[in-house]
Amino acid sequence: MARTLVPWTGNPVRMFESLRKEMNDLMDEFFGTREGNELTAWFAPRINLAETDQAYEISVDLPGMKPDEFAVELKDGQLWISGERKHEHEEKGKTYHRVERQYGRFQRAVGLPTAVKADHIQAEYKDGVLRITVPKDESAQAKRISVKT
């Protein structure tokens, strides 16, 4: 995110304006983005990335979500997982004492270091875990070389 600093011209009010703007930008970058006066939260779901000789295997924790609430895309050599978990609204007669679940938009990009078979990528969602298998292209797979004696 590009930050725009207000130039300080020796005026203390301009200096504090610049500091306030920079702090707002940092908070937006850390917690989310502003839409009007409302802050839209972002979070990053936890992932595991494993590699075998034939493929990359990515697991993403997305508990409580439906498959139509997230998307999986391959673009520019990266696997993108994005979506939004809607915040549960308070119900009448219920007082929340603790809210630790993460809500809001999310986006994760997983860089793939080698050539992959884009047409053979598989994604399965079960029990709150998205499992993606990205097969490597034959040119990227390790080849065993026999040693002659």
PyMOL commands that set and color helices and strands:
alter all, ss='L'
color gray80, all
select helices_A, chain A and resi 12-31+67-69+118-120+138-140
alter helices_A, ss='H'
color red, helices_A
select strands_A, chain A and resi 32-35+38-43+47-51+55-61+70-75+78-85+104-111+122-126+129-135
alter strands_A, ss='S'
color yellow, strands_A
deselect
rebuild
show_as cartoon
